[in-house]
Amino acid sequence: MADPIIYTPEQCNALLPWLRIRLEELKSAAVDLRQAQGVVQGITRQARGNGHHDLSGALSAAERAAADGLARAQGLLKEINDRGIQVRDVEGGLVDFPGQMDGRPIWLCWKLGEPSVTHWHDYDKGFSSRQPL
């Protein structure tokens, strides 16, 4: 079994250009997925009340778009998670990097839009309890 990934703030900051791109792509994939799911639901509702038109082609296309959006989002999440980074909020671009302080595990906390990693919180706490490094 591989050793767990432990980041320093400097290592986190070096990854931010890569991570910003992935998080923006992830946000876009989530929007596309929600839109496609809405189209699927709309077509499904319309098909239930409509005995005169065949909507199977439109439904199949919308389902494919939803599946593609889901696969894109899952791929991006896997790419981020494979580096040990935890996405906590897709919409807000909130992530935690595993770190260490005084020999104990912590999360180095960063949010999309912040220039660098400057905060941390305990493993059993969240964003609301983050503290400056």
ChimeraX attribute file (.defattr): number of C-alpha atoms within 10 A of each C-alpha:
attribute: neighborCount
match mode: 1-to-1
recipient: residues
	/A:1	3
	/A:2	4
	/A:3	5
	/A:4	9
	/A:5	12
	/A:6	18
	/A:7	19
	/A:8	15
	/A:9	19
	/A:10	11
	/A:11	12
	/A:12	23
	/A:13	17
	/A:14	13
	/A:15	13
	/A:16	18
	/A:17	10
	/A:18	11
	/A:19	19
	/A:20	15
	/A:21	10
	/A:22	18
	/A:23	25
	/A:24	15
	/A:25	15
	/A:26	22
	/A:27	17
	/A:28	17
	/A:29	21
	/A:30	20
	/A:31	15
	/A:32	19
	/A:33	22
	/A:34	15
	/A:35	16
	/A:36	22
	/A:37	19
	/A:38	14
	/A:39	19
	/A:40	21
	/A:41	15
	/A:42	13
	/A:43	17
	/A:44	16
	/A:45	11
	/A:46	13
	/A:47	16
	/A:48	8
	/A:49	8
	/A:50	11
	/A:51	9
	/A:52	7
	/A:53	8
	/A:54	10
	/A:55	14
	/A:56	12
	/A:57	9
	/A:58	14
	/A:59	18
	/A:60	13
	/A:61	14
	/A:62	21
	/A:63	18
	/A:64	14
	/A:65	19
	/A:66	23
	/A:67	15
	/A:68	16
	/A:69	23
	/A:70	19
	/A:71	14
	/A:72	19
	/A:73	24
	/A:74	15
	/A:75	13
	/A:76	17
	/A:77	18
	/A:78	14
	/A:79	14
	/A:80	18
	/A:81	13
	/A:82	11
	/A:83	15
	/A:84	16
	/A:85	22
	/A:86	18
	/A:87	18
	/A:88	15
	/A:89	12
	/A:90	17
	/A:91	14
	/A:92	13
	/A:93	20
	/A:94	17
	/A:95	21
	/A:96	24
	/A:97	25
	/A:98	21
	/A:99	22
	/A:100	17
	/A:101	14
	/A:102	6
	/A:103	7
	/A:104	9
	/A:105	14
	/A:106	21
	/A:107	26
	/A:108	29
	/A:109	28
	/A:110	24
	/A:111	19
	/A:112	17
	/A:113	10
	/A:114	10
	/A:115	10
	/A:116	17
	/A:117	22
	/A:118	17
	/A:119	18
	/A:120	26
	/A:121	22
	/A:122	19
	/A:123	14
	/A:124	8
	/A:125	12
	/A:126	14
	/A:127	18
	/A:128	7
	/A:129	11
	/A:130	17
	/A:131	13
	/A:132	10
	/A:133	12
